[in-house]
Amino acid sequence: MSNFKEITPEEYKGNVFNDIGKKWMLITAAKDGKVNTMTASWGNMGVMWGKDIVSVFIRQTRFTKEFVDNADCFSISFLDHEKYAKELSYLGTVSGRDEDKINKANLHVEFSGDVPYIEEADDVMICKKMFRQTMEPDAFIDKEALEKWYSDKNYHDMYMASIEHILEKK
């Protein structure tokens, strides 16, 4: 039996600035029967094209990007940062190319349909991709941000995705 109940975006009690910027999130997707996840602390939530959406940003060199690119849907999971700080840090620095990092972090994968998410989360958003665009150097108006965050030319791809449903821990 699931430890989650489904809620609407309007019922979501989280604070986007705290959830993404302070607690962080795990972006999780499946490819060829395998699951990978990564920690992220950049993103946003809002409304676009008449849909409730999230936007996440994934560097082109991240292994998880291959999984997100391959899938129609992905999840974002918000864990208690105080309780899981070590695991969140680990999942953000170690590549799933090299090991089963979810298992090594002692976390567990559940599924909503065929979309994987992290069982230990307090809240999970199941997201369907709508748009992807690479952040291009010429598009930066704030050149200081370009120099500060992309001196290595390792740009992010932005994914906008509709929130298909939200799961809240009971």
GROMACS elastic network, one bead per residue, 0.5 to 0.9 nm:
[ bonds ]
;  ai    aj funct       b0    kb
    1     4     6  0.88202   500
    2     5     6  0.77609   500
    2   169     6  0.89116   500
    2   170     6  0.88970   500
    3   119     6  0.84117   500
    3   168     6  0.83533   500
    3   169     6  0.57797   500
    3   170     6  0.57358   500
    4   122     6  0.85412   500
    4   123     6  0.83468   500
    4   124     6  0.89961   500
    4   167     6  0.56161   500
    4   168     6  0.51970   500
    4   170     6  0.52102   500
    5   166     6  0.82927   500
    5   167     6  0.54737   500
    5   168     6  0.53795   500
    5   169     6  0.63935   500
    5   170     6  0.61234   500
    6   165     6  0.68501   500
    6   166     6  0.56428   500
    6   168     6  0.62457   500
    6   169     6  0.88836   500
    7    10     6  0.80673   500
    7    11     6  0.59972   500
    7    12     6  0.68955   500
    7   165     6  0.70206   500
    7   166     6  0.54413   500
    7   167     6  0.61158   500
    7   168     6  0.67417   500
    8    11     6  0.51961   500
    8    12     6  0.65753   500
    8   165     6  0.66152   500
    8   166     6  0.62715   500
    8   167     6  0.87049   500
    9    12     6  0.51557   500
    9    13     6  0.87732   500
    9    52     6  0.72659   500
    9   163     6  0.78239   500
    9   165     6  0.75693   500
    9   166     6  0.68068   500
   10    13     6  0.82452   500
   12    15     6  0.86442   500
   12   123     6  0.87340   500
   12   166     6  0.77520   500
   12   168     6  0.81574   500
   14    17     6  0.88353   500
   14    18     6  0.77323   500
   14    19     6  0.65440   500
   14   123     6  0.85115   500
   15    18     6  0.53281   500
   15    19     6  0.57670   500
   15    20     6  0.83176   500
   16    19     6  0.50037   500
   16    20     6  0.57271   500
   16    21     6  0.75504   500
   16    43     6  0.86849   500
   16    44     6  0.68945   500
   16    45     6  0.69061   500
   17    20     6  0.57238   500
   17    21     6  0.53243   500
   17    22     6  0.71094   500
   17    23     6  0.89869   500
   17    44     6  0.82701   500
   18    21     6  0.53553   500
   18    23     6  0.61083   500
   18    24     6  0.80624   500
   19    22     6  0.58845   500
   19    24     6  0.59073   500
   19    25     6  0.71863   500
   19    41     6  0.85480   500
   19    78     6  0.67598   500
   19    79     6  0.88302   500
   20    23     6  0.59079   500
   20    25     6  0.59265   500
   20    40     6  0.75067   500
   20    41     6  0.51320   500
   20    42     6  0.63916   500
   20    43     6  0.65294   500
   20    44     6  0.75987   500
   20    78     6  0.80744   500
   21    24     6  0.57002   500
   21    25     6  0.86093   500
   21    40     6  0.86086   500
   21    41     6  0.50583   500
   21    42     6  0.65406   500
   21    43     6  0.81264   500
   22    41     6  0.73241   500
   22    81     6  0.78391   500
   23    41     6  0.78846   500
   23    78     6  0.70091   500
   23    79     6  0.70412   500
   23    80     6  0.68005   500
   23    82     6  0.81890   500
   23    85     6  0.85183   500
   24    39     6  0.66965   500
   24    40     6  0.57642   500
   24    42     6  0.80882   500
   24    77     6  0.87717   500
   24    78     6  0.67336   500
   24    79     6  0.78280   500
   24    81     6  0.73555   500
   24    88     6  0.77982   500
   25    38     6  0.81470   500
   25    39     6  0.56539   500
   25    40     6  0.53678   500
   25    41     6  0.63909   500
   25    42     6  0.88358   500
   25    76     6  0.60821   500
   25    77     6  0.54582   500
   25    79     6  0.71096   500
   25    88     6  0.81711   500
   26    37     6  0.60971   500
   26    38     6  0.53408   500
   26    40     6  0.61515   500
   26    41     6  0.88423   500
   26    75     6  0.78333   500
   26    76     6  0.53414   500
   26    77     6  0.50594   500
   26    78     6  0.66594   500
   26    79     6  0.82094   500
   26    88     6  0.77794   500
   26    91     6  0.82936   500
   26    92     6  0.86916   500
   26   117     6  0.84554   500
   26   118     6  0.78696   500
   27    36     6  0.83483   500
   27    37     6  0.53606   500
   27    38     6  0.54064   500
   27    39     6  0.64644   500
   27    40     6  0.70133   500
   27    56     6  0.82792   500
   27    64     6  0.79002   500
   27    68     6  0.85371   500
   27    74     6  0.69913   500
   27    75     6  0.57675   500
   27    77     6  0.67276   500
   27   117     6  0.82512   500
   28    35     6  0.70613   500
   28    36     6  0.57412   500
   28    38     6  0.67340   500
   28    64     6  0.74239   500
   28    67     6  0.80730   500
   28    68     6  0.76561   500
   28    74     6  0.57227   500
   28    75     6  0.52344   500
   28    76     6  0.63209   500
   28    77     6  0.78399   500
   28   115     6  0.82650   500
   28   116     6  0.63471   500
   28   117     6  0.60108   500
   28   118     6  0.77766   500
   29    34     6  0.85054   500
   29    35     6  0.57771   500
   29    36     6  0.58868   500
   29    37     6  0.66355   500
   29    64     6  0.73120   500
   29    65     6  0.88393   500
   29    67     6  0.54323   500
   29    68     6  0.55481   500
   29    69     6  0.89969   500
   29    70     6  0.85637   500
   29    71     6  0.68772   500
   29    73     6  0.72318   500
   29    75     6  0.65804   500
   29   115     6  0.66272   500
   29   116     6  0.59497   500
   29   117     6  0.77254   500
   30    33     6  0.64593   500
   30    34     6  0.54833   500
   30    36     6  0.64941   500
   30    37     6  0.89353   500
   30    67     6  0.56381   500
   30    68     6  0.74443   500
   30    70     6  0.78917   500
   30    71     6  0.66819   500
   30    73     6  0.87972   500
   30    74     6  0.77094   500
   30   114     6  0.81074   500
   30   115     6  0.69603   500
   30   116     6  0.65763   500
   31    34     6  0.53326   500
   31    35     6  0.64319   500
   31    36     6  0.82651   500
   31    66     6  0.80232   500
   31    67     6  0.52763   500
   31    68     6  0.81563   500
   31    70     6  0.63031   500
   31    71     6  0.68157   500
   32    35     6  0.84572   500
   32    67     6  0.88503   500
   32    70     6  0.89347   500
   34    67     6  0.87524   500
   35    64     6  0.88020   500
   35    67     6  0.76984   500
   35    96     6  0.89913   500
   35   100     6  0.89679   500
   35   102     6  0.85519   500
   35   109     6  0.81560   500
   35   116     6  0.70548   500
   36    63     6  0.79240   500
   36    64     6  0.58136   500
   36    67     6  0.69779   500
   36    96     6  0.63068   500
   36   100     6  0.81740   500
   36   101     6  0.80054   500
   36   102     6  0.73607   500
   36   116     6  0.88864   500
   37    63     6  0.87234   500
   37    64     6  0.59659   500
   37    67     6  0.87558   500
   37    91     6  0.71956   500
   37    92     6  0.86247   500
   37    96     6  0.77131   500
   37   101     6  0.83096   500
   37   102     6  0.72799   500
   37   117     6  0.86901   500
   37   118     6  0.87801   500
   38    62     6  0.83643   500
   38    63     6  0.85737   500
   38    64     6  0.63813   500
   38    88     6  0.83098   500
   38    91     6  0.55379   500
   38    92     6  0.54026   500
   38    93     6  0.83989   500
   38    94     6  0.87326   500
   38    95     6  0.83689   500
   38    96     6  0.85939   500
   39    88     6  0.60692   500
   39    89     6  0.72847   500
   39    90     6  0.84826   500
   39    91     6  0.57900   500
   39    93     6  0.82682   500
   40    43     6  0.78819   500
   40    56     6  0.79848   500
   40    57     6  0.78020   500
   40    58     6  0.80005   500
   40    88     6  0.89860   500
   40    92     6  0.71684   500
   41    56     6  0.88473   500
   41    57     6  0.88616   500
   42    55     6  0.86625   500
   42    56     6  0.65964   500
   42    57     6  0.63568   500
   42    58     6  0.88984   500
   43    54     6  0.71882   500
   43    55     6  0.52831   500
   43    57     6  0.62686   500
   43   158     6  0.87657   500
   44    53     6  0.83395   500
   44    54     6  0.56013   500
   44    55     6  0.52054   500
   44    56     6  0.69033   500
   45    52     6  0.75536   500
   45    53     6  0.56395   500
   45    55     6  0.63125   500
   46    51     6  0.83687   500
   46    52     6  0.58644   500
   46    53     6  0.54392   500
   46    54     6  0.64900   500
   46    55     6  0.85193   500
   47    50     6  0.63043   500
   47    51     6  0.54449   500
   47    53     6  0.55879   500
   47    54     6  0.83288   500
   47   162     6  0.88406   500
   48    51     6  0.54082   500
   48    52     6  0.66201   500
   48    53     6  0.64854   500
   48   160     6  0.87902   500
   48   162     6  0.85295   500
   49    52     6  0.85161   500
   51   162     6  0.61605   500
   51   163     6  0.77573   500
   52   161     6  0.84497   500
   52   162     6  0.57298   500
   52   163     6  0.57388   500
   52   164     6  0.84763   500
   53   127     6  0.79279   500
   53   128     6  0.89596   500
   53   160     6  0.65921   500
   53   161     6  0.53756   500
   53   163     6  0.52804   500
   53   164     6  0.88157   500
   54   125     6  0.88649   500
   54   127     6  0.76207   500
   54   159     6  0.81141   500
   54   160     6  0.58108   500
   54   161     6  0.55011   500
   54   162     6  0.65003   500
   54   163     6  0.67486   500
   55   158     6  0.66086   500
   55   159     6  0.53934   500
   55   161     6  0.62892   500
   55   162     6  0.88641   500
   56   157     6  0.82696   500
   56   158     6  0.58038   500
   56   159     6  0.53730   500
   56   160     6  0.67350   500
   56   161     6  0.83349   500
   57   156     6  0.56360   500
   57   157     6  0.55709   500
   57   159     6  0.63258   500
   57   160     6  0.89873   500
   58    61     6  0.83399   500
   58    62     6  0.69142   500
   58    64     6  0.80936   500
   58    65     6  0.63634   500
   58   155     6  0.82460   500
   58   157     6  0.53441   500
   58   158     6  0.66390   500
   58   159     6  0.80024   500
   59    62     6  0.56314   500
   59    65     6  0.74299   500
   59   154     6  0.63689   500
   59   155     6  0.55592   500
   59   157     6  0.60960   500
   59   158     6  0.88373   500
   60    63     6  0.83613   500
   60    65     6  0.67148   500
   60    66     6  0.88626   500
   60   134     6  0.85792   500
   60   154     6  0.65309   500
   60   155     6  0.62698   500
   60   156     6  0.58522   500
   60   157     6  0.65599   500
   61    64     6  0.88117   500
   61    65     6  0.76066   500
   61   154     6  0.70633   500
   61   155     6  0.85766   500
   61   156     6  0.87923   500
   62    65     6  0.54820   500
   62    66     6  0.76553   500
   62    95     6  0.76630   500
   63    66     6  0.56969   500
   63    67     6  0.72801   500
   63    95     6  0.66361   500
   63    96     6  0.65431   500
   63    97     6  0.64701   500
   64    67     6  0.51232   500
   64    68     6  0.63118   500
   64    69     6  0.85627   500
   64    95     6  0.84621   500
   64    96     6  0.76271   500
   65    68     6  0.50433   500
   65    69     6  0.58974   500
   65    70     6  0.84167   500
   65   157     6  0.87152   500
   66    69     6  0.51265   500
   66    70     6  0.61218   500
   66    71     6  0.87830   500
   67    70     6  0.51356   500
   67    71     6  0.63191   500
   67    74     6  0.86247   500
   68    71     6  0.53375   500
   68    72     6  0.76445   500
   68    73     6  0.73478   500
   68    74     6  0.63599   500
   68   129     6  0.87373   500
   69    72     6  0.77858   500
   70    73     6  0.89450   500
   71    74     6  0.69519   500
   71   115     6  0.87480   500
   71   128     6  0.88825   500
   71   129     6  0.84204   500
   72   127     6  0.86028   500
   72   128     6  0.59271   500
   72   129     6  0.58991   500
   72   130     6  0.88438   500
   73   114     6  0.86353   500
   73   115     6  0.64527   500
   73   126     6  0.70943   500
   73   127     6  0.54002   500
   73   129     6  0.58640   500
   73   161     6  0.81554   500
   74   115     6  0.60079   500
   74   116     6  0.71545   500
   74   117     6  0.80938   500
   74   125     6  0.84936   500
   74   126     6  0.61607   500
   74   127     6  0.53788   500
   74   128     6  0.66230   500
   74   129     6  0.77692   500
   74   161     6  0.87796   500
   75   115     6  0.67550   500
   75   116     6  0.66151   500
   75   117     6  0.56979   500
   75   118     6  0.85975   500
   75   124     6  0.67018   500
   75   125     6  0.55097   500
   75   127     6  0.56537   500
   75   128     6  0.86238   500
   76   117     6  0.70948   500
   76   118     6  0.84681   500
   76   123     6  0.83973   500
   76   124     6  0.56606   500
   76   125     6  0.52621   500
   76   126     6  0.67524   500
   76   127     6  0.76220   500
   77   117     6  0.64605   500
   77   118     6  0.61692   500
   77   119     6  0.85593   500
   77   120     6  0.85644   500
   77   121     6  0.55556   500
   77   122     6  0.75019   500
   77   123     6  0.59378   500
   77   125     6  0.65510   500
   77   126     6  0.88303   500
   78    81     6  0.82537   500
   78   118     6  0.86362   500
   78   120     6  0.86925   500
   78   121     6  0.52525   500
   78   122     6  0.58371   500
   78   123     6  0.53083   500
   78   124     6  0.62983   500
   78   125     6  0.87100   500
   79    82     6  0.87407   500
   79    83     6  0.80282   500
   79    84     6  0.67686   500
   79    85     6  0.89083   500
   79    88     6  0.84868   500
   79   118     6  0.85762   500
   79   120     6  0.65684   500
   79   122     6  0.54275   500
   79   123     6  0.72360   500
   79   124     6  0.89712   500
   80    83     6  0.54461   500
   80    84     6  0.60045   500
   80    85     6  0.79387   500
   80   120     6  0.86195   500
   80   121     6  0.72371   500
   80   122     6  0.68572   500
   81    84     6  0.51253   500
   81    85     6  0.50289   500
   81    86     6  0.87178   500
   81    88     6  0.76512   500
   82    85     6  0.55223   500
   82    86     6  0.87414   500
   83    86     6  0.81320   500
   83    87     6  0.88808   500
   84    87     6  0.52571   500
   84    88     6  0.60417   500
   84    89     6  0.85358   500
   85    88     6  0.51514   500
   85    89     6  0.60833   500
   85    90     6  0.85203   500
   86    89     6  0.52521   500
   86    90     6  0.61549   500
   86    91     6  0.86805   500
   86   105     6  0.85772   500
   87    90     6  0.50079   500
   87    91     6  0.60666   500
   87    92     6  0.85424   500
   87   102     6  0.88700   500
   87   105     6  0.55503   500
   87   106     6  0.81438   500
   87   107     6  0.82936   500
   88    91     6  0.51889   500
   88    92     6  0.62494   500
   88    93     6  0.88561   500
   88   105     6  0.85471   500
   89    92     6  0.51621   500
   89    93     6  0.64283   500
   89    94     6  0.87676   500
   90    93     6  0.53053   500
   90    94     6  0.59822   500
   90   101     6  0.82035   500
   90   105     6  0.73543   500
   91    94     6  0.57089   500
   91    95     6  0.76163   500
   91    96     6  0.85394   500
   91   101     6  0.66614   500
   91   102     6  0.73820   500
   91   105     6  0.74478   500
   92    95     6  0.79578   500
   94    97     6  0.86672   500
   94    98     6  0.78910   500
   94    99     6  0.83284   500
   94   101     6  0.71555   500
   95    98     6  0.57483   500
   95    99     6  0.70558   500
   95   100     6  0.87232   500
   95   101     6  0.73079   500
   96    99     6  0.52241   500
   96   100     6  0.58674   500
   96   101     6  0.56995   500
   96   102     6  0.82104   500
   97   100     6  0.80541   500
   97   101     6  0.89699   500
   98   101     6  0.82070   500
   99   102     6  0.87110   500
   99   103     6  0.89034   500
   99   104     6  0.80413   500
  100   103     6  0.56180   500
  100   104     6  0.62141   500
  100   105     6  0.87266   500
  101   105     6  0.59428   500
  101   106     6  0.85062   500
  101   107     6  0.88983   500
  102   105     6  0.51691   500
  102   106     6  0.64572   500
  102   107     6  0.55602   500
  102   108     6  0.69460   500
  102   109     6  0.80241   500
  102   118     6  0.88489   500
  103   107     6  0.57964   500
  103   108     6  0.68971   500
  103   109     6  0.89127   500
  104   107     6  0.76183   500
  105   108     6  0.88789   500
  107   118     6  0.69419   500
  107   119     6  0.72658   500
  107   120     6  0.67719   500
  108   117     6  0.83775   500
  108   118     6  0.58049   500
  108   119     6  0.54487   500
  108   120     6  0.69832   500
  109   116     6  0.61989   500
  109   117     6  0.56169   500
  109   119     6  0.56108   500
  109   120     6  0.85702   500
  110   115     6  0.83238   500
  110   116     6  0.56311   500
  110   117     6  0.54456   500
  110   118     6  0.61420   500
  110   119     6  0.56019   500
  111   114     6  0.58955   500
  111   115     6  0.52973   500
  111   117     6  0.59555   500
  111   118     6  0.84900   500
  111   119     6  0.87339   500
  112   115     6  0.52218   500
  112   116     6  0.64434   500
  112   117     6  0.75402   500
  112   126     6  0.77266   500
  113   116     6  0.81201   500
  115   126     6  0.72476   500
  115   127     6  0.88498   500
  116   126     6  0.87379   500
  117   120     6  0.89805   500
  117   121     6  0.82155   500
  117   124     6  0.71013   500
  117   125     6  0.86345   500
  117   126     6  0.82036   500
  118   121     6  0.57633   500
  118   124     6  0.79737   500
  119   122     6  0.84597   500
  119   124     6  0.89709   500
  120   169     6  0.89911   500
  121   124     6  0.65917   500
  121   168     6  0.84561   500
  121   169     6  0.74401   500
  122   167     6  0.82908   500
  122   168     6  0.60700   500
  122   169     6  0.51177   500
  122   170     6  0.86447   500
  123   166     6  0.70949   500
  123   167     6  0.56261   500
  123   169     6  0.61744   500
  124   165     6  0.83908   500
  124   166     6  0.56095   500
  124   168     6  0.65652   500
  124   169     6  0.85865   500
  125   163     6  0.63489   500
  125   164     6  0.74477   500
  125   165     6  0.60082   500
  125   167     6  0.63922   500
  125   168     6  0.89107   500
  126   162     6  0.83928   500
  126   163     6  0.59256   500
  126   164     6  0.55104   500
  126   165     6  0.54764   500
  126   166     6  0.62745   500
  126   167     6  0.80507   500
  127   160     6  0.88736   500
  127   161     6  0.54372   500
  127   162     6  0.54140   500
  127   164     6  0.54826   500
  127   165     6  0.74521   500
  127   166     6  0.89485   500
  128   160     6  0.84074   500
  128   162     6  0.51784   500
  128   163     6  0.66020   500
  128   164     6  0.65268   500
  129   132     6  0.78249   500
  129   159     6  0.67529   500
  129   160     6  0.61034   500
  129   162     6  0.65276   500
  130   159     6  0.74163   500
  130   160     6  0.56220   500
  130   162     6  0.66928   500
  131   158     6  0.79125   500
  131   159     6  0.56362   500
  131   160     6  0.50895   500
  131   161     6  0.68408   500
  132   157     6  0.65496   500
  132   158     6  0.54558   500
  132   160     6  0.64524   500
  132   161     6  0.89150   500
  133   136     6  0.87539   500
  133   156     6  0.86224   500
  133   157     6  0.54611   500
  133   158     6  0.53160   500
  133   159     6  0.68125   500
  133   160     6  0.89048   500
  134   155     6  0.71546   500
  134   156     6  0.61321   500
  134   158     6  0.62132   500
  134   159     6  0.89594   500
  135   138     6  0.87539   500
  135   139     6  0.72406   500
  135   140     6  0.82639   500
  135   155     6  0.60280   500
  135   156     6  0.57698   500
  135   157     6  0.58994   500
  135   158     6  0.71028   500
  136   139     6  0.54944   500
  136   140     6  0.72779   500
  136   155     6  0.74454   500
  136   156     6  0.88016   500
  137   140     6  0.56820   500
  137   143     6  0.86692   500
  137   146     6  0.70166   500
  137   150     6  0.87229   500
  137   153     6  0.86094   500
  137   155     6  0.84846   500
  138   141     6  0.80291   500
  140   143     6  0.60065   500
  140   145     6  0.78915   500
  140   146     6  0.66300   500
  141   144     6  0.88270   500
  141   145     6  0.87430   500
  141   146     6  0.87113   500
  142   145     6  0.55771   500
  142   146     6  0.67904   500
  143   147     6  0.62420   500
  143   148     6  0.85331   500
  144   147     6  0.51136   500
  144   148     6  0.59631   500
  144   149     6  0.84676   500
  145   148     6  0.50179   500
  145   149     6  0.58204   500
  145   150     6  0.76863   500
  146   149     6  0.56069   500
  146   150     6  0.52994   500
  146   151     6  0.70328   500
  147   150     6  0.56085   500
  147   151     6  0.51418   500
  147   152     6  0.88556   500
  148   151     6  0.63557   500
  149   152     6  0.80734   500
  149   153     6  0.87288   500
  149   154     6  0.87035   500
  149   155     6  0.85286   500
  150   153     6  0.50176   500
  150   154     6  0.59591   500
  150   155     6  0.62935   500
  151   154     6  0.78000   500
  152   155     6  0.83375   500
  161   164     6  0.87295   500
  162   165     6  0.88924   500
  163   166     6  0.72690   500
